[in-house]
Amino acid sequence: DVFREVYGTIEPIPEHRVRILEDGDSLHIGDAELTVHHTAGHAKHHFVVSDPALETVYTGDTFGLVYPALQRAGTFALPSTSPTDFDPVEARRSIDRVLSLGHPVACPTHFGEVRDLEGVALQLRALLDLAEGWLEAAAASDAPLAELTRDLTGKVRDAIAEAAAR
């Protein structure tokens, strides 16, 4: 009900307009030849789009979130670890895949381009390591959900504060 209230009715795209793209497939939009690369870490359905002519990779949430308000002493990135499909092992592979394309520019879903790809990758990996440990500990715990939520919320806040201070 809330979804419908916020977004209204979402009509499906006609089936004849849908194209399933396999890893490495290319498509043409105008003069651009774009290549898709599957990057399943953030979510199983995720992919990035490489544009060699612009030397840019459009990363969606695969290459983190780079909020403008957090950019003070340099680029500061956070991994998108949404709980539905998040896979930390695949997330690291996806970061490596983005870097392997060799483009100097990445465009995450939100807030524009990023040029310090190696720096962003280091930050994302460090926070992914923490998130993976927290996920494993929470999965092994018998604690009530409310307690786990409080604990994880505190850990995430502390980790972000420490990373931002660095």
N, C-alpha and C positions, 0 to 999 in steps of 0.2 A: 504493500500500500504506500509506504513512504517513497519507494523507488518511483512508482507511478506518479505520485504527487510532485516529486522533484523533477522528473524527466518527461513526464507525459507518456504517451504511447509511442513506442519505437517500432516503426514499420520495418519489416525485413527487406533486405536488398533482393531484387529479383534474381533467382538462381542463375540465369544465363549471364549475369554480370559478375559472378563470383569466380575467382580463379585461385586454385590452390597452388601455392608456390613451395616447391621443395628447396631444401638447403642448396644454395649456389645458383638458383634460377635467377634469370635477369628479366627485367621488363623495361619497356620504353615509355617514357612520358615526355612528349614533345621531343626535344633533341637529346634528352638525358637517357643514358642507359644505367639503370640501377640494378644492383644485385642484392638479394636477400641472403642473410646468414642466420640460421636458427641459433638462438641463445636461450636455453631453457632454464637458466638459474632463477631469475625473478619469478617466472611462471612458465609452465610447460609449453604454452602456445606462443611464446615470445620470439621475436626475431629483430635483427637490426638491418638497416638498409645502407649500403655503401654507394657513394656517388664519386667515382674516381675522377671525373672531370672537375669537381669542386674540391677534391681531396677531403671529403667530409663523410663521416658515418653518423647516421641518425639512429640513436641508440635506445629510444624509448626509456624505460626505467632500468634497463640492463646496466647502464653505466652510472647509476646513482642519481641522487637528487642534489642539486647545487643551488640552494636557496640564496637569492641575492642579499637578503638581510644578514646572512651569516658570513658574507665575504668581506673580511676586514683586513687581515694581514696576509692574504693570499687565498688561493682557491681552497674551499672547504666543502667536501662532498660526503654524503651519507648514502649507504646502500639502501635500496628499497627492498625490504624483507617482508613483504606482505605474507601473511600466514597461509593463505589458501594453497599455493603451489610452490612456495619457496623451497629451494634446494641449494644449500650453501656450496656443495661440491660443484654443481653445475654453474652456480653464480661465479665462482672463481674461473671456471673454464670460459664462461661468457666474457669476462673481463679480458682474459688472455686473447680471446678471439677478436675482440674490438681492437686491441693493441696490434695484433698480427696483421691487420689490414693496412697498417702503416700510414694512415691518414693523420695529418697534424691537427685536425679539428673533429670534435665530437659534438653532436647536438642531442642532449638528453631531452626527454619529453617537455620539460618545463624550463623556462627562464633563459633560453639562449644557448650560445655555444661555449665550449670549453676547449682550451688550447693546451693545458698542462695535463695531458693524458696520463703520463707516467705517475705524476703526483696524485692525481685522482685515483688511479689504480691502487697505489700504495695505501691510501686512506680507506678505500673500499675494502681491500683485503683485510686490513687490521680490524675493522669493525665487523666484517663477516666472520672472522675467527671468533670474536666475542659472541656474536649472535648464535653461531653454531654451538658453542659451549653452553650457552643459556638454554637453547632449544633441547639439547641432549639432557641437561639437568632437569628441566621442567618435565620432559617426557618420562623420566625415570622417577619422578617425585609422586608421592601420594598426597601431597598438600592440596587443599581445596583450591578451586580455580581463583577465587577472590584473592587468596594469599599469593598464589603464583603471579597473578596480574600485578599486585602491589610490588612484589619483589622485582619482577621484570621491568616494570615502569621505572623504578628507582635505578636499576642497573643501566637502562638505556639513557636516562637523563644524565647519570654520572659519566657514562662513557662519552656522550656527546660533549659535555662540559669539558672533560679532560682533553678530548681531541681538539676542540675549539681553542683551548688554551695553548696547545702546542702550535 
